[in-house]
Amino acid sequence: MGQRPNSPAARDVAYHLHPYTNARKHEAEGPLIIESGDGVTVTDDSGKRYIEGLAGLWCTSLGFGNERLIRAAEQQMRRLAYYHSFAHKVPPPVIELSEKLIAMAPGNMGKVFYANSGSEANDTAIKLVWYYNNALGRPGKKKIISRQRAYHGVTIASASLTGLPYNHADFDLPIEGIRHTSCPHYWRGAQDGESEEDFATRMAADLEQLILDEGPETVAAFIGEPVMGAGGVITPPRTYWRKVQEVLKKYDVLLIADEVICGFGRTGDMFGCETYGIEPDMVTVAKALSSAYLPISAVMMRDEVYQAIADNTKKIGTLGHGFTYSGHPVSAAVALETLKIYDEMDIAARASELAPRLQNGLRRYADHPLVGEVRGIGMIAAVEPVANKATRAPFDPAGKVGAQLDQRCRAHGVILRNLGDTLAVCPPLVIEEEQVDTIVEVIGKALDETWEWVRQEGLAAA
């Protein structure tokens, strides 16, 4: 197994089933144990420090060890460690957080419902869409359209929305009533000579055809991330969101904006909806809502949606949905303090100012023999290696080269994440310019070393 008996690594292997991990490989290799964090760095149990270049899992926007968030949690825990929002009750931080969120939300949101993760928020959004259409007397209008390579979570319903094969394989997913339309990845999916605008037109036409094939009277909602995160950091082609929204309005289909990764400054605006001119009917947020210091997520909805839901609760007698920890007071207090810090820092402006350093730095590698595409916006980016630059052919098997690239970055002190064969970058928004430069430089070294390894392994195109 490779771990000392009774060591933390051996005990982890003995007792812990890890998410998103090859369990047999983990038995052989064991874990990387992260013991502490400070600012944008984390330290493992050997004392080695790393820049956390993915903000944990796209979430620790304010980095590690923020004393204000720690104090907010401690003070609220001493005052009221737990209470719920069932049956007309509410802890004070939830009131203040709700008011703050609705004031800053994209579009014209009217109410907010709390959960604990992005998965739960998107799961809740599905249930509320179904509830809403039942309230309107449209029991057949229930199908939800997502996209190929989308990521919306891992509950039974939200994993069905997710458009990645490994989230469905052997889980008996997706469930009935979930459909997937084309992925708007221009570099990978465009036809010869097709402009971004023409590609966007084709993507919107694909969506419209799917709605027509299913029957508009059966399609309730479309869900999309402004920038597709875990599917490979896929930025939408020009005019895409405008054209998609025209289709949705034509057939009375609700638009759910999944802002779990994009929300709170990541794209250079407070929300990805603002970056791309999206006018949603519902918005889901999580991750950076509390800078990931405590679990919390939210579903926001337009007043029109709320009013139909509220009428139905009157008819039934209650809203038969909620979690023990919906609006947990300690999580809410930390989230509220997080939003106050964002305001004070003007976090979106900071991301916008830092963005050229990251984006232009990474684009220097566009001509590297291993690189197919460099893409991104704001403080989220990706580098996608390919087996053949001319044909854009991916490596086979997928994931092997990406894992090597990721390992080389880690060896040089930067933690990122490989998504198949795409290396994702999404650092804390409190990162300094010189640390951005370090990430860029390390990726360059890792590309050179991985390219040499690819040639030695005979994986490069002839």
SVG drawing of the C-alpha trace seen along z (x, -y; Angstrom):
<svg xmlns="http://www.w3.org/2000/svg" viewBox="-56 -49 67 51">
<polyline fill="none" stroke="black" stroke-width="0.4" points="0.0,0.0 3.0,-2.3 1.9,-4.0 3.4,-3.5 1.1,-1.4 -1.2,-3.6 0.0,-6.7 -2.7,-9.3 -2.3,-8.2 -2.8,-4.5 -5.8,-5.3 -7.3,-7.4 -7.0,-4.6 -8.4,-2.1 -11.6,-4.0 -12.4,-6.8 -14.1,-6.6 -13.1,-9.7 -15.3,-11.7 -14.1,-12.0 -11.3,-9.5 -10.2,-6.1 -10.6,-4.0 -8.1,-1.3 -5.5,-3.9 -6.0,-5.6 -5.4,-2.3 -2.0,-2.2 -1.0,-5.8 -2.7,-7.3 -3.8,-10.9 -2.1,-14.3 -2.9,-15.5 -3.4,-19.2 -2.9,-20.4 -3.2,-24.2 -3.9,-27.2 -2.9,-30.8 -3.9,-33.4 -3.7,-31.7 -1.4,-28.9 -1.9,-25.5 0.6,-23.3 0.8,-19.5 1.8,-17.2 5.4,-17.2 5.6,-21.0 5.5,-21.7 3.6,-24.8 1.5,-25.2 -0.4,-28.0 -4.0,-26.8 -4.6,-27.6 -8.2,-26.3 -9.4,-28.1 -10.1,-24.6 -12.9,-23.6 -13.6,-27.0 -14.8,-28.4 -12.3,-30.0 -12.4,-33.4 -11.0,-35.1 -8.3,-32.5 -7.5,-30.7 -7.4,-32.0 -9.5,-35.1 -9.9,-36.4 -13.2,-38.3 -14.9,-35.1 -13.5,-33.1 -14.8,-35.8 -18.2,-35.9 -18.6,-32.2 -17.4,-32.2 -19.6,-35.1 -22.7,-33.6 -22.0,-30.2 -21.8,-31.7 -25.0,-33.7 -27.1,-31.0 -25.3,-28.0 -28.3,-26.5 -31.8,-27.3 -34.1,-26.6 -36.5,-28.4 -39.3,-26.0 -42.9,-27.0 -42.4,-30.8 -39.2,-30.8 -35.9,-32.5 -32.5,-33.4 -31.6,-37.1 -28.5,-36.5 -30.8,-34.8 -33.0,-37.9 -30.0,-40.2 -28.4,-37.8 -31.6,-37.4 -32.0,-41.2 -28.4,-41.6 -28.6,-38.8 -31.8,-40.0 -30.4,-43.5 -27.2,-42.4 -28.6,-39.5 -28.7,-39.6 -32.0,-40.2 -35.0,-41.0 -35.1,-38.4 -37.8,-38.5 -37.2,-35.7 -34.3,-33.4 -34.4,-29.8 -31.4,-28.3 -29.7,-24.9 -26.2,-23.6 -24.5,-23.0 -24.7,-23.8 -26.1,-20.4 -28.9,-20.9 -29.6,-24.4 -30.0,-23.0 -32.0,-20.0 -34.3,-22.5 -34.6,-24.6 -35.9,-21.6 -38.5,-20.9 -39.6,-24.5 -40.0,-24.6 -42.2,-21.5 -44.2,-23.0 -44.5,-26.3 -46.0,-24.6 -48.4,-22.5 -49.5,-25.8 -50.2,-27.2 -52.2,-24.2 -49.6,-23.0 -48.8,-19.5 -47.3,-18.4 -44.7,-21.2 -42.0,-19.5 -38.9,-18.7 -35.6,-20.4 -33.0,-21.0 -29.4,-21.2 -26.3,-20.9 -23.7,-18.4 -20.6,-18.9 -22.6,-21.0 -21.9,-20.5 -24.8,-21.2 -24.1,-18.8 -24.3,-15.2 -27.7,-14.5 -29.9,-12.2 -31.7,-15.2 -28.7,-17.6 -26.4,-14.8 -29.0,-14.2 -28.6,-17.8 -24.9,-17.4 -23.8,-16.5 -20.6,-14.5 -20.5,-10.7 -18.8,-9.7 -21.5,-11.4 -24.1,-9.1 -22.2,-5.8 -23.6,-3.0 -25.6,-5.4 -28.7,-4.8 -28.8,-8.4 -30.1,-10.7 -33.6,-10.4 -36.7,-10.8 -37.6,-14.3 -34.0,-15.7 -32.7,-16.5 -29.3,-17.8 -28.7,-20.1 -25.4,-20.9 -22.3,-22.1 -21.4,-25.7 -17.6,-25.0 -16.7,-27.0 -13.1,-25.8 -14.1,-22.1 -17.5,-22.2 -17.4,-24.7 -17.6,-23.6 -15.0,-24.7 -15.3,-28.4 -18.1,-28.9 -17.8,-32.2 -18.6,-32.4 -21.8,-34.2 -22.9,-31.5 -21.9,-28.8 -24.0,-30.5 -26.9,-30.6 -26.6,-26.9 -26.4,-26.2 -29.6,-28.2 -31.2,-26.4 -30.3,-23.0 -32.0,-24.1 -35.1,-25.2 -35.3,-22.0 -35.0,-20.0 -37.9,-22.0 -40.0,-21.4 -39.2,-17.7 -40.1,-17.3 -43.1,-19.6 -43.0,-23.2 -45.9,-22.4 -43.7,-19.8 -40.5,-21.8 -40.4,-23.8 -36.9,-25.2 -33.4,-25.5 -30.4,-25.6 -26.9,-26.8 -23.7,-28.1 -22.6,-31.5 -19.2,-29.9 -19.2,-26.1 -16.8,-25.3 -16.1,-21.6 -16.9,-20.7 -13.7,-22.4 -14.0,-26.1 -15.9,-26.7 -16.7,-30.3 -19.8,-30.9 -19.3,-32.2 -20.3,-35.7 -24.1,-36.3 -24.8,-32.8 -26.7,-33.9 -28.8,-36.5 -29.9,-33.9 -30.6,-31.2 -32.8,-33.6 -34.8,-34.5 -35.6,-30.8 -36.6,-30.4 -38.9,-33.4 -40.5,-32.2 -41.6,-28.9 -42.3,-30.2 -39.3,-28.2 -37.8,-29.4 -34.1,-30.2 -32.1,-29.0 -28.7,-30.6 -26.2,-28.3 -23.9,-30.9 -22.3,-28.4 -18.8,-28.9 -19.2,-32.2 -21.0,-34.2 -19.4,-36.8 -16.8,-38.3 -15.1,-35.4 -15.8,-36.7 -14.9,-40.3 -18.5,-41.2 -20.3,-40.3 -22.2,-37.7 -21.7,-35.9 -25.2,-36.9 -23.9,-40.5 -20.9,-39.6 -23.1,-37.9 -26.4,-39.8 -28.4,-37.0 -31.8,-37.8 -32.7,-34.7 -35.9,-33.6 -34.0,-31.7 -30.4,-31.9 -28.5,-29.4 -25.4,-30.3 -23.0,-28.5 -19.2,-28.2 -18.0,-31.8 -21.2,-32.8 -19.3,-32.0 -15.8,-31.8 -16.5,-28.1 -15.8,-28.6 -19.1,-27.0 -21.6,-25.1 -24.4,-27.3 -26.2,-27.7 -29.2,-29.6 -31.9,-29.6 -33.2,-33.0 -36.3,-33.5 -38.2,-36.3 -41.3,-37.5 -43.6,-36.0 -42.2,-32.6 -42.5,-33.2 -46.1,-34.3 -47.2,-31.1 -45.3,-29.0 -46.8,-31.0 -50.3,-30.5 -49.7,-26.7 -48.4,-26.7 -51.7,-28.3 -53.6,-25.6 -51.6,-22.7 -51.0,-24.2 -47.2,-24.4 -44.1,-24.3 -43.2,-20.6 -39.5,-21.2 -36.6,-22.2 -33.4,-21.0 -32.5,-20.9 -29.7,-23.3 -31.6,-25.6 -30.4,-29.0 -28.1,-27.7 -27.4,-30.9 -23.6,-30.3 -23.3,-29.7 -25.5,-32.7 -23.4,-35.0 -20.3,-33.9 -21.9,-34.4 -23.1,-37.9 -19.6,-38.9 -18.2,-37.5 -20.5,-39.7 -19.5,-42.7 -15.8,-42.0 -16.6,-41.7 -18.2,-45.1 -15.3,-46.7 -12.8,-45.1 -14.9,-45.7 -14.1,-42.1 -15.4,-42.1 -13.2,-45.1 -10.2,-43.4 -10.8,-40.3 -11.2,-42.4 -7.9,-44.2 -6.1,-40.9 -7.6,-39.1 -5.3,-40.3 -2.3,-39.1 -3.8,-35.6 -5.4,-35.4 -2.6,-37.0 0.0,-35.1 -1.6,-31.8 -2.2,-32.7 1.6,-32.9 1.4,-29.1 -1.1,-28.9 1.7,-28.0 3.2,-25.3 3.3,-22.0 1.2,-20.4 -1.5,-23.0 -4.7,-23.0 -6.6,-25.9 -6.1,-28.4 -9.5,-29.9 -11.1,-31.8 -12.5,-35.1 -11.9,-37.1 -10.1,-34.9 -11.1,-31.5 -9.1,-29.9 -8.1,-26.6 -5.3,-25.1 -6.3,-22.1 -3.6,-19.7 -4.2,-17.8 -2.5,-14.9 -2.5,-16.8 -2.6,-20.6 -3.6,-20.5 -6.6,-18.2 -7.3,-19.1 -7.5,-15.3 -7.6,-14.6 -5.4,-12.2 -6.5,-8.6 -7.0,-7.5 -8.5,-10.7 -7.1,-11.9 -3.6,-10.4 -1.8,-13.5 -3.9,-15.9 -3.0,-14.0 0.7,-14.2 0.4,-17.9 -1.4,-18.4 1.3,-16.4 4.1,-18.4 2.3,-21.6 2.0,-20.2 5.7,-19.2 6.5,-22.9 4.2,-24.0 0.9,-24.9 -2.3,-22.9 -4.7,-23.0 -7.1,-20.5 -7.2,-18.3 -10.6,-17.9 -10.0,-15.0 -7.1,-16.5 -7.9,-20.1 -6.0,-22.0 -8.3,-24.4 -7.1,-27.6 -9.3,-29.5 -7.3,-31.1 -8.6,-32.9 -9.6,-36.4 -7.3,-37.8 -4.2,-36.5 -1.4,-39.0 0.0,-39.8 3.3,-38.0 1.4,-34.9 -0.5,-35.0 2.8,-35.2 4.0,-32.2 1.0,-30.1 1.6,-31.1 5.3,-30.3 4.7,-26.9 2.2,-25.9 4.8,-26.8 7.4,-24.5 4.8,-21.8 3.9,-22.0 7.5,-21.6 8.0,-18.6 4.8,-17.0 5.6,-17.5 8.9,-15.7 7.1,-12.9 4.4,-12.6 7.2,-12.2 9.0,-9.6 5.7,-7.7 4.9,-7.9 1.7,-9.7 2.3,-12.6 0.9,-12.6 3.3,-11.2"/>
</svg>
